[in-house]
């Protein structure tokens, strides 16, 4: 098994995270089909700005990203592992690093097409794959929009920002 390290995402990683999330969702999510890439940026940027992110690298090359996770509490916005290193437990390592426990995970984005299908999962279903690993995905597509609204329009009882 390849030795990997997990480190907090740095500002220089942001472009890779954003472009990977955007392109993956546009290609592999029925919910994002047909959206303009800039519209995806508007949805993804507040998530990247307010959620935690960690990247998977090798100890020899901490600048080459093999995968990443974007999360906040039990809400997982995105988990990604490069094609060449999938099915080696690295996605699980990222989830464990984030402190995500088995059970319910709220997911603001959902990939609906998995290529190739994982053994034991119904073809192309991320929810079946997650369930086989002890997780129950609850799709919450409104979370990024709610987050954006909260950033743009503070609650009426919130103290003014300085």
C-alpha positions in Angstrom: 0.0 0.0 0.0 1.2 3.5 -0.9 2.2 5.6 2.1 0.2 8.8 2.3 0.0 11.9 4.4 -3.0 14.1 5.1 -2.5 17.8 5.7 -4.7 20.8 5.9 -5.5 22.4 2.5 -3.4 25.5 1.8 -4.3 28.6 -0.2 -2.3 27.2 -3.1 -4.5 24.1 -3.2 -7.7 26.0 -3.6 -7.7 26.2 -7.4 -7.3 22.5 -7.7 -10.1 21.8 -5.2 -12.4 24.2 -6.9 -11.7 23.0 -10.4 -11.9 19.3 -9.4 -15.2 19.8 -7.6 -16.7 21.8 -10.4 -15.6 19.4 -13.2 -16.6 16.3 -11.3 -20.1 17.6 -10.5 -20.7 18.9 -14.0 -19.7 15.5 -15.5 -21.0 13.1 -12.9 -24.0 14.7 -11.1 -27.5 14.6 -12.7 -28.3 17.5 -10.3 -25.6 19.8 -11.9 -26.1 18.8 -15.5 -26.4 21.8 -17.7 -25.2 24.4 -15.2 -22.7 26.9 -16.5 -19.2 26.4 -14.9 -19.4 30.0 -13.4 -22.7 29.1 -11.8 -21.0 26.2 -10.2 -18.2 28.5 -8.9 -20.8 30.7 -7.3 -22.2 27.7 -5.5 -18.9 26.1 -4.5 -16.9 29.1 -3.4 -18.8 29.9 -0.2 -18.5 26.2 0.7 -14.7 26.3 0.2 -14.5 29.5 2.1 -16.3 28.3 5.2 -15.8 24.5 5.4 -12.6 22.7 6.4 -10.5 21.0 3.8 -7.7 18.5 3.9 -5.6 17.0 1.1 -4.0 13.6 0.7 -0.4 13.6 -0.5 2.7 11.4 -0.4 5.3 12.2 2.2 7.9 12.5 -0.7 5.8 15.1 -2.6 3.4 17.1 -0.3 2.5 19.3 -3.3 0.9 16.6 -5.4 -2.7 16.1 -4.3 -3.9 12.5 -4.5 -7.3 13.3 -3.0 -9.1 15.7 -0.6 -12.1 16.1 1.6 -14.2 19.2 2.2 -16.3 19.1 5.4 -17.9 20.8 8.3 -19.1 18.6 11.2 -21.1 15.7 9.8 -21.7 17.6 6.5 -19.3 16.3 3.8 -19.4 18.6 0.8 -16.9 16.5 -1.2 -14.5 13.6 -1.1 -12.2 13.0 -4.0 -9.5 10.5 -4.7 -7.6 10.4 -8.1 -8.4 7.5 -10.4 -5.0 5.9 -10.2 -5.1 5.5 -6.4 -8.8 4.6 -5.8 -10.0 1.5 -4.0 -7.0 1.6 -1.6 -8.8 2.9 1.4 -7.7 6.5 0.9 -11.3 7.9 0.9 -11.9 6.2 4.2 -8.6 7.7 5.6 -9.8 11.2 4.6 -13.2 10.6 6.2 -11.5 9.4 9.4 -9.2 12.4 9.4 -12.2 14.7 9.3 -13.6 12.9 12.3 -16.7 11.7 10.4 -18.4 8.9 12.2 -20.5 6.2 10.5 -24.1 7.1 10.4 -25.9 10.0 8.7 -23.8 12.4 6.6 -25.4 15.5 5.1 -24.3 16.0 1.5 -24.8 19.3 -0.2 -23.5 17.8 -3.5 -24.1 14.3 -4.8 -22.4 12.4 -7.6 -24.9 10.2 -9.4 -22.5 8.4 -11.8 -19.6 6.3 -10.6 -17.3 4.9 -13.2 -16.6 2.0 -13.0 -19.2 0.8 -10.5 -17.7 -0.4 -7.3 -18.1 -4.1 -6.4 -21.2 -4.7 -4.3 -22.8 -1.4 -5.2 -25.7 -1.0 -7.5 -24.2 0.4 -10.8 -23.5 4.1 -10.5 -25.0 4.8 -7.0 -22.9 6.6 -4.5 -25.6 6.2 -1.8 -25.4 2.4 -2.1 -21.6 2.5 -1.9 -21.8 4.7 1.2 -24.4 2.5 2.8 -22.1 -0.5 2.4 -19.5 1.3 4.4 -21.8 2.3 7.3 -22.9 5.7 6.1 -26.3 7.0 5.2 -26.2 10.0 2.8 -28.9 12.7 3.2 -28.8 14.9 0.1 -29.2 18.5 1.1 -28.8 20.6 -2.1 -30.1 23.7 -0.4 -27.1 24.0 2.0 -24.8 25.9 -0.4 -27.5 28.4 -1.2 -28.5 28.8 2.4 -24.8 29.4 3.3 -24.5 32.0 0.5 -27.6 33.8 1.8 -26.3 33.8 5.3 -23.0 35.3 4.2 -24.7 38.0 2.1 -27.6 38.8 4.4 -26.9 38.5 8.2 -29.7 37.4 10.5 -31.8 40.4 11.8 -30.6 39.8 15.4 -26.9 39.4 14.5 -24.5 42.0 15.8 -23.1 44.2 13.0 -19.8 43.0 11.7 -16.8 45.2 12.3 
